[in-house]
Amino acid sequence: MPMTTSGVPAGVPLLSRGKHRNSRKGACFMELASFMAGESWSDRPGCTHPLLASLARLVNDFTSDAGRHHLAPLIPNVIGLTSDDPHVDVVIALRSATTALPVASEERQRALAVGVIVANRLLDALGHQRTGAVQERSRWALAQAPDAARWAERFAEDSSPPVARFRKYGAPNIVRLAVDGIARACAPDPDGLLHDLLRATINDCAQLIGREMGADARLADADRWAAACHLTGAARPG
């Protein structure tokens, strides 16, 4: 596939915000994932972990129209990336919280700091061997918002939700808060932060599930991409 100097394919499917009844109305990130996976048209396809799909939908919708086409090359990497392992939900929430905490507004930081602390505790409870990089990223994120971190330590001192409850309520709320916080942050490049969050989370999930990131990149061959571009129009970034 021809590439531009920015590293984005010269012709990628044109993504748009929101849910679409069919491809004639446009397509979001996960709807194109369903198409490329050969599933029925949906923004909640079975080929992708539900929380990862939720993150992808949110990043798609909160990214600007000008920057959204940069997300398209990540689509093949979410195909087949799913698991019932509760670790996945916790890892997605932790990546989201640690990414957003340093840049989010003050009113969001307390909840995000609680998310960092609780997610780390749950990983320990699940017997997950956290790498030094994960521990350092958590410490660094909390250090960027020390007031929120101190409040969160007091708030969560004697509490840790059951994993099932965290998966159902806590993790999805953290992901939504994180994406919204990044998009509204006074940061130089919120689109870039959202793109990096999605890419890093895909990589986290691939490592946890035991799949090579890009294992389904064959789905993004010339014919498949041409079909997706035919459905949605093609973005041609410079």
C-alpha positions as CSV (number, residue, x, y, z in Angstrom):
1,M,0.0,0.0,0.0
2,P,1.5,3.4,-1.0
3,M,2.5,5.4,2.1
4,T,2.7,9.2,2.6
5,T,5.5,10.9,4.4
6,S,3.4,10.9,7.6
7,G,3.3,7.1,7.5
8,V,-0.4,6.9,6.7
9,P,-1.6,4.9,3.7
10,A,-2.1,7.2,0.7
11,G,-5.7,6.0,0.4
12,V,-7.5,5.0,3.6
13,P,-11.2,4.6,4.3
14,L,-12.8,7.8,5.4
15,L,-14.0,7.6,9.0
16,S,-16.8,9.6,10.4
17,R,-18.3,10.3,13.8
18,G,-21.1,8.3,15.3
19,K,-23.1,5.2,14.5
20,H,-24.3,4.5,11.0
21,R,-27.2,2.4,9.9
22,N,-25.3,1.2,6.8
23,S,-22.2,2.1,4.8
24,R,-24.0,4.6,2.6
25,K,-24.4,6.8,5.7
26,G,-20.7,6.6,6.5
27,A,-18.6,4.4,8.8
28,C,-16.8,4.7,12.2
29,F,-13.7,2.7,13.2
30,M,-15.5,-0.3,14.6
31,E,-18.1,-0.5,11.7
32,L,-15.2,-0.8,9.3
33,A,-13.7,-3.4,11.5
34,S,-16.9,-5.4,11.3
35,F,-16.8,-5.0,7.5
36,M,-13.1,-6.1,7.2
37,A,-13.8,-9.1,9.5
38,G,-16.6,-10.3,7.3
39,E,-19.2,-9.7,10.0
40,S,-22.6,-8.1,9.8
41,W,-22.4,-4.3,9.8
42,S,-22.1,-3.2,13.4
43,D,-20.1,-0.9,15.7
44,R,-20.0,-3.7,18.2
45,P,-18.7,-6.7,16.2
46,G,-17.8,-9.9,17.9
47,C,-14.3,-9.8,16.5
48,T,-13.1,-7.3,19.1
49,H,-13.1,-7.2,22.9
50,P,-16.1,-5.1,24.0
51,L,-14.1,-2.6,26.1
52,L,-11.4,-2.2,23.4
53,A,-14.2,-1.6,20.9
54,S,-15.7,1.0,23.2
55,L,-12.4,2.7,23.4
56,A,-12.1,2.7,19.7
57,R,-15.6,4.2,19.2
58,L,-14.9,6.9,21.7
59,V,-11.5,7.8,20.2
60,N,-13.1,7.8,16.7
61,D,-15.8,10.2,17.9
62,F,-13.6,12.5,20.0
63,T,-10.9,12.8,17.3
64,S,-11.3,15.8,15.0
65,D,-12.5,15.4,11.5
66,A,-9.1,16.5,10.3
67,G,-7.3,13.9,12.3
68,R,-9.6,10.9,12.2
69,H,-8.1,9.4,9.1
70,H,-4.9,8.7,11.0
71,L,-6.9,6.1,13.0
72,A,-7.8,3.9,10.0
73,P,-4.5,2.0,9.7
74,L,-5.1,0.6,13.2
75,I,-8.4,-1.1,12.2
76,P,-7.0,-4.4,11.2
77,N,-5.2,-4.8,14.5
78,V,-8.4,-5.0,16.5
79,I,-9.8,-7.8,14.4
80,G,-9.7,-11.1,16.3
81,L,-8.5,-9.3,19.4
82,T,-10.9,-10.6,22.0
83,S,-10.9,-12.6,25.2
84,D,-13.0,-13.4,28.3
85,D,-10.0,-12.9,30.6
86,P,-10.8,-10.2,33.1
87,H,-7.2,-9.0,33.0
88,V,-8.0,-7.4,29.6
89,D,-10.6,-5.0,31.0
90,V,-8.4,-4.0,33.9
91,V,-5.4,-3.4,31.6
92,I,-7.5,-1.3,29.2
93,A,-8.8,0.8,32.1
94,L,-5.3,1.3,33.5
95,R,-3.8,2.4,30.2
96,S,-6.6,4.8,29.7
97,A,-6.4,6.3,33.2
98,T,-2.6,6.7,33.2
99,T,-2.7,8.3,29.8
100,A,-5.4,10.8,30.7
101,L,-4.5,11.7,34.3
102,P,-1.5,14.0,33.5
103,V,-3.4,16.1,31.0
104,A,-7.0,16.0,32.2
105,S,-8.7,18.9,33.9
106,E,-8.7,19.0,37.7
107,E,-12.3,17.9,38.1
108,R,-11.6,14.7,36.2
109,Q,-8.2,13.9,37.8
110,R,-9.5,12.5,41.1
111,A,-11.6,9.8,39.4
112,L,-8.8,8.9,37.1
113,A,-6.3,8.7,40.0
114,V,-8.8,6.3,41.7
115,G,-8.9,4.3,38.5
116,V,-5.1,4.0,38.4
117,I,-4.9,2.8,42.1
118,V,-7.9,0.4,41.9
119,A,-6.7,-1.1,38.6
120,N,-3.3,-1.8,40.0
121,R,-4.8,-3.5,43.1
122,L,-7.1,-5.6,40.9
123,L,-4.2,-6.8,38.8
124,D,-2.4,-7.9,42.0
125,A,-5.6,-9.6,43.1
126,L,-5.8,-11.4,39.8
127,G,-2.2,-12.6,40.1
128,H,-1.1,-10.5,37.2
129,Q,2.7,-10.0,37.1
130,R,2.9,-6.3,36.4
131,T,6.1,-5.3,34.5
132,G,8.3,-2.6,35.8
133,A,7.1,-0.5,32.9
134,V,3.5,-0.7,34.1
135,Q,4.4,0.1,37.6
136,E,6.6,3.0,36.6
137,R,3.9,4.4,34.2
138,S,1.4,4.3,37.1
139,R,3.7,6.0,39.5
140,W,4.6,8.6,36.9
141,A,1.0,9.4,36.1
142,L,0.0,9.8,39.8
143,A,3.1,12.0,40.3
144,Q,1.7,14.4,37.6
145,A,-1.4,15.1,39.7
146,P,-0.2,14.8,43.3
147,D,-3.3,16.4,44.9
148,A,-5.6,14.1,43.1
149,A,-3.3,11.1,43.9
150,R,-3.4,11.9,47.7
151,W,-7.2,12.3,47.6
152,A,-7.5,9.0,45.7
153,E,-5.3,7.1,48.1
154,R,-7.6,8.2,51.0
155,F,-10.7,7.5,49.1
156,A,-9.7,4.0,48.0
157,E,-7.8,3.2,51.2
158,D,-10.1,0.4,52.3
159,S,-12.0,-0.3,49.2
160,S,-11.5,-2.4,46.1
161,P,-14.5,-3.4,44.0
162,P,-15.1,-7.0,42.9
163,V,-13.6,-7.7,39.5
164,A,-17.0,-8.4,38.0
165,R,-18.3,-5.1,39.2
166,F,-15.2,-3.3,37.9
167,R,-15.6,-4.9,34.5
168,K,-19.3,-3.9,34.3
169,Y,-19.1,-0.4,35.6
170,G,-15.7,0.9,36.7
171,A,-13.6,0.1,33.6
172,P,-16.2,1.5,31.0
173,N,-16.6,4.7,33.1
174,I,-12.8,5.1,33.3
175,V,-12.4,4.7,29.6
176,R,-15.1,7.2,28.8
177,L,-13.7,9.7,31.3
178,A,-10.2,9.3,30.0
179,V,-11.1,9.9,26.3
180,D,-13.3,12.9,27.2
181,G,-10.5,14.3,29.4
182,I,-7.9,13.9,26.7
183,A,-10.1,15.5,24.1
184,R,-10.9,18.5,26.2
185,A,-7.4,18.9,27.7
186,C,-5.3,22.0,27.2
187,A,-2.7,19.9,25.4
188,P,-0.8,20.7,22.2
189,D,-2.1,17.6,20.2
190,P,-5.2,15.9,21.7
191,D,-5.7,14.0,18.4
192,G,-2.2,12.6,18.7
193,L,-2.7,11.6,22.3
194,L,-6.0,9.8,21.5
195,H,-4.3,8.0,18.6
196,D,-1.4,7.0,20.8
197,L,-3.8,5.8,23.5
198,L,-5.7,3.5,21.1
199,R,-2.5,2.2,19.5
200,A,-0.9,1.5,22.9
201,T,-4.0,-0.2,24.2
202,I,-4.2,-2.4,21.2
203,N,-0.6,-3.4,21.8
204,D,-1.3,-4.1,25.5
205,C,-4.3,-6.3,24.6
206,A,-2.3,-8.2,21.9
207,Q,0.5,-9.0,24.4
208,L,-1.9,-10.1,27.1
209,I,-4.0,-12.2,24.8
210,G,-0.8,-13.6,23.2
211,R,-1.2,-12.4,19.7
212,E,1.2,-10.5,17.6
213,M,0.0,-6.9,16.9
214,G,-0.9,-6.8,13.2
215,A,-1.6,-10.5,13.0
216,D,-4.7,-9.8,10.9
217,A,-3.1,-7.0,8.8
218,R,-3.5,-9.3,5.8
219,L,-7.2,-8.1,5.9
220,A,-5.9,-4.7,4.9
221,D,-4.7,-5.8,1.5
222,A,-5.2,-3.6,-1.5
223,D,-8.6,-5.2,-2.5
224,R,-10.0,-5.0,1.0
225,W,-8.9,-1.4,1.5
226,A,-10.2,-0.5,-2.0
227,A,-13.6,-1.9,-1.0
228,A,-13.7,0.0,2.2
229,C,-12.7,3.2,0.4
230,H,-15.5,2.6,-2.1
231,L,-18.0,2.3,0.7
232,T,-16.9,5.4,2.5
233,G,-14.8,7.5,0.2
234,A,-11.0,7.7,0.6
235,A,-9.0,10.1,2.8
236,R,-5.7,11.1,1.2
237,P,-3.6,12.7,3.9
238,G,-0.6,14.8,2.8
